[in-house]
């Protein structure tokens, strides 16, 4: 009976017939021919010449799932000659099973060495300060450097991230102190900013209160000025009306002198009712005739 093989959807199969790759098998169920009975008997060469030889069929499975590859503890010198140890996590998947098996002897080992060399090349151009402040640059450099090479042997790189950076012991202690100082300075800066914000809000509140008070006082002064102006206008209007009345009266007295005389008599009548009132009359001539002695 023929041998059966099942290829899962997570894998692909490379089918070799007498050592020659004939096709790439997708997920499914396949039959592989077994050697015939006479091919296993003594003198099989005679049987092969008479009946023909069955081909040898082999299937090599290739995992197509995404996997993680960790490059641990690589000691690398930075641009400023500081030795650090770096661990890198790479996510990859085989996209071309034929290239992954035929182009390199072991694609995982080749990927490991490519990532290792890419990390060394990138870190050799970065100072310690740059590594601490911009770890993303190292990941981006590794990804950019390895993607092209890995695609040549059928592997796609999803991401390459720096997991850990380990520094020498004395440097680690110094860095811890620097980090602690930075945290303290940040806390002080935050506190100073908070205090400045509180003072700014208080000043704004006071300024708003002063502005409101000034506006209210200005409004009150405006209302007072408007009231005084209205009173002045009323007095002026009353004086004008009184003047007009006097003008009308004067015109009437001028046209009718008898009215003036009647007004005088009414005034004298009113004064006569007051015992303390004194009346001075102006006559046109002297009441006593002049004598010769007085004339002298």
VOGU-3710 file (C-alpha; in Angstrom, 3 decimals, decimal comma):
1> xxxxxxxxxx> 0,000/0,000/0,000  1,076/3,563/-0,639  2,104/5,781/2,258  -0,128/8,766/3,101  0,956/12,160/4,451  -1,138/15,078/5,662  0,128/18,650/5,390  -1,535/21,117/7,781  -2,536/24,626/6,792  0,327/25,995/8,908
11> xxxxxxxxxx> 2,946/24,234/6,751  3,987/23,743/3,161  5,648/20,656/1,687  8,558/20,465/-0,742  8,092/17,391/-2,909  11,298/15,753/-4,179  11,276/12,931/-6,708  14,627/11,148/-6,823  16,149/14,204/-5,131  14,682/16,718/-7,606
21> xxxxxxxxxx> 12,198/19,345/-6,360  9,059/18,972/-8,422  6,477/21,099/-6,633  5,507/22,932/-3,460  2,544/21,246/-1,797  -0,118/23,230/0,012  -2,284/21,928/2,865  -3,954/18,613/2,110  -3,650/14,813/2,032  -1,115/13,141/-0,263
31> xxxxxxxxxx> -0,073/9,559/-1,147  3,554/8,539/-1,419  4,377/5,340/-3,369  6,173/2,593/-1,450  8,842/0,361/-2,953  7,417/-2,673/-4,688  7,982/-6,104/-3,194  10,396/-7,311/-5,894  12,504/-4,191/-5,448  13,265/-5,383/-1,924
41> xxxxxxxxxx> 14,210/-8,927/-3,019  17,738/-10,126/-3,958  18,573/-9,530/-7,603  16,390/-6,411/-7,783  18,521/-4,988/-10,570  17,192/-7,710/-12,867  13,657/-6,838/-11,835  14,376/-3,153/-12,400  15,579/-3,891/-15,911  12,526/-6,039/-16,616
51> xxxxxxxxxx> 9,748/-4,063/-14,880  11,264/-0,600/-14,243  12,287/1,134/-10,984  9,821/3,049/-8,776  10,895/6,670/-8,091  11,848/7,707/-4,567  9,471/10,454/-3,353  10,284/12,605/-0,315  8,398/15,538/1,244  10,099/18,086/3,486
61> xxxxxxxxxx> 7,766/20,177/5,640  8,355/23,909/6,160  6,635/25,794/8,995  4,992/29,006/7,662  3,858/30,407/11,023  5,221/33,584/12,566  7,925/32,862/15,121  10,168/34,690/17,544  13,923/34,591/17,515  15,818/35,988/20,508
71> xxxxxxxxxx> 19,441/37,088/20,183  20,650/37,122/23,790  23,450/38,971/25,498  25,492/40,253/22,575  28,403/42,279/23,926  28,973/45,218/21,591  31,146/48,334/21,702  29,427/51,675/21,142  30,923/54,566/19,182  32,374/55,995/22,420
81> xxxxxxxxxx> 33,969/52,603/23,326  31,508/51,517/26,022  30,868/47,762/26,142  27,187/46,927/26,541  25,193/43,714/26,255  22,086/43,786/24,097  19,209/41,309/23,730  17,114/41,574/20,584  13,754/40,009/19,753  12,975/39,337/16,086
91> xxxxxxxxxx> 9,586/38,253/14,734  9,770/36,475/11,390  7,887/34,094/9,111  8,812/32,033/6,039  7,094/33,367/2,919  8,984/31,355/0,282  9,617/27,760/1,455  11,682/26,892/-1,621  14,117/29,775/-1,070  14,251/29,142/2,701
101> xxxxxxxxxx> 15,414/25,549/2,157  17,506/25,957/-1,006  19,240/29,350/-0,611  20,785/28,761/2,831  21,672/25,675/4,860  19,609/26,808/7,882  17,505/29,949/7,549  17,070/30,425/11,325  20,820/30,330/11,950  21,370/32,674/9,003
111> xxxxxxxxxx> 18,763/35,092/10,346  20,401/34,942/13,790  23,800/35,911/12,389  22,330/38,638/10,129  20,555/40,300/13,072  23,681/40,011/15,220  25,840/41,702/12,600  23,222/44,403/11,931  23,104/45,229/15,654  26,892/45,504/15,783
121> xxxxxxxxxx> 26,985/47,793/12,754  24,265/50,056/14,171  25,664/50,284/17,714  29,143/51,007/16,385  27,802/54,332/15,022  25,872/55,320/18,178  27,135/56,807/21,417  25,886/55,656/24,807  23,770/58,780/25,201  22,138/58,206/21,812
131> xxxxxxxxxx> 21,337/54,611/22,751  19,737/55,700/26,021  17,684/58,506/24,496  16,740/56,822/21,214  16,410/53,048/21,474  13,978/53,069/18,567  16,782/54,049/16,220  18,617/50,790/16,984  15,478/48,753/16,260  14,841/50,659/13,041
141> xxxxxxxxxx> 18,451/50,223/11,887  18,356/46,458/12,498  15,003/46,058/10,763  16,090/48,092/7,750  19,397/46,244/7,480  18,019/42,703/7,853  14,789/42,926/5,862  16,477/43,017/2,475  18,897/40,172/3,257  16,195/37,949/4,796
151> xxxxxxxxxx> 13,863/38,349/1,833  16,630/36,849/-0,331  16,244/33,499/1,443  12,444/33,582/1,729  11,991/35,077/5,206  9,945/38,186/6,062  10,870/40,219/9,178  7,857/41,578/11,071  9,737/43,531/13,729  13,091/43,708/15,464
161> xxxxxxxxxx> 13,031/45,208/18,960  15,687/45,730/21,599  14,510/43,808/24,674  17,274/44,588/27,148  20,400/46,706/27,358  22,831/45,692/30,118  25,616/48,094/31,089  28,822/47,467/33,065  28,386/47,453/36,855  29,991/50,831/37,629
171> xxxxxxxxxx> 28,264/52,441/34,684  24,947/50,984/35,806  25,387/52,570/39,237  26,237/55,926/37,689  23,265/55,692/35,378  20,953/54,877/38,263  22,137/58,016/40,039  21,678/60,052/36,868  18,197/58,655/36,390  17,339/59,385/40,022
181> xxxxxxxxxx> 18,611/62,952/39,619  16,589/63,332/36,435  13,461/62,072/38,173  14,029/64,496/41,063  14,593/67,387/38,683  11,475/66,448/36,762  9,480/66,320/40,002  10,838/69,741/41,009  10,081/71,092/37,567  6,527/69,771/37,764
191> xxxxxxxxxx> 6,106/71,301/41,236  7,503/74,635/40,010  5,191/74,587/37,026  2,240/73,791/39,284  3,133/76,660/41,624  3,586/79,009/38,678  0,232/77,905/37,301  -1,431/78,533/40,682  0,131/82,008/40,867  -0,936/82,720/37,310
201> xxxxxxxxxx> -4,511/81,706/38,090  -4,506/83,847/41,252  -3,192/86,848/39,299  -5,779/86,303/36,595  -8,522/86,094/39,246  -7,308/89,313/40,894  -7,023/91,044/37,543  -10,535/89,967/36,633  -11,846/91,211/40,004  -10,068/94,564/39,552
211> xxxxxxxxxx> -11,359/94,823/36,008  -14,898/94,058/37,195  -14,609/96,634/39,996  -13,182/99,245/37,628  -15,962/98,580/35,138  -18,589/98,924/37,889  -17,038/102,205/39,111  -16,840/103,532/35,574  -20,459/102,576/35,018  -21,472/104,317/38,258
221> xxxxxxxxxx> -19,527/107,466/37,282  -21,132/107,348/33,882  -24,602/107,097/35,390  -23,812/109,962/37,806  -22,488/112,097/34,961  -25,566/111,307/32,906  -27,816/112,248/35,856  -25,933/115,543/36,400  -26,100/116,308/32,708  -29,814/115,568/32,730
231> xxxxxxxxxx> -30,293/117,895/35,758  -28,305/120,658/34,023  -30,405/120,226/30,918  -33,577/120,426/33,014  -32,371/123,603/34,797  -31,365/125,153/31,516  -34,708/124,238/30,030  -36,522/125,731/33,061  -34,455/128,930/32,827  -35,135/129,113/29,136
241> xxxxxxxxxx> -38,828/128,693/29,685  -38,745/131,317/32,477  -36,846/133,695/30,207  -39,346/133,114/27,478  -42,159/133,871/29,956  -40,414/137,081/31,069  -39,835/138,005/27,466  -43,507/137,486/26,745  -44,426/139,495/29,858  -42,049/142,294/28,905
251> xxxxxxxxxx> -43,532/142,369/25,435  -47,057/142,572/26,889  -46,015/145,370/29,312  -44,443/147,250/26,442  -47,565/146,967/24,386  -49,884/147,720/27,340  -48,303/150,141/29,906  -51,482/150,045/31,974  -50,612/146,502/32,932  -47,376/147,748/34,505
261> xxxxxxxxxx> -49,326/150,231/36,570  -51,776/147,562/37,659  -48,827/145,333/38,688  -47,377/148,202/40,743  -50,668/148,743/42,508  -50,999/145,061/43,307  -47,486/145,102/44,721  -48,221/148,141/46,890  -51,373/146,477/48,155  -49,407/143,421/49,197
271> xxxxxxxxxx> -46,758/145,530/50,917  -49,298/147,545/52,817  -50,375/144,424/54,610  -46,929/144,186/56,246  -46,494/146,653/59,130  -42,702/146,581/58,907  -42,564/147,266/55,220  -41,204/150,640/54,102  -42,290/152,208/50,903  -40,212/154,889/49,188
281> xxxxxxxxxx> -41,978/156,954/46,569  -40,152/158,906/43,937  -41,971/162,114/43,012  -41,044/164,122/39,926  -40,412/167,438/41,790  -39,445/168,699/45,308  -42,199/168,645/47,878  -40,943/171,907/49,659  -40,279/175,011/47,546  -36,841/176,429/47,725
291> xxxxxx> -36,238/179,744/49,656  -33,685/182,366/48,985  -31,574/181,188/51,956  -31,592/177,644/50,916  -30,694/178,607/47,405  -27,671/180,350/48,705
//
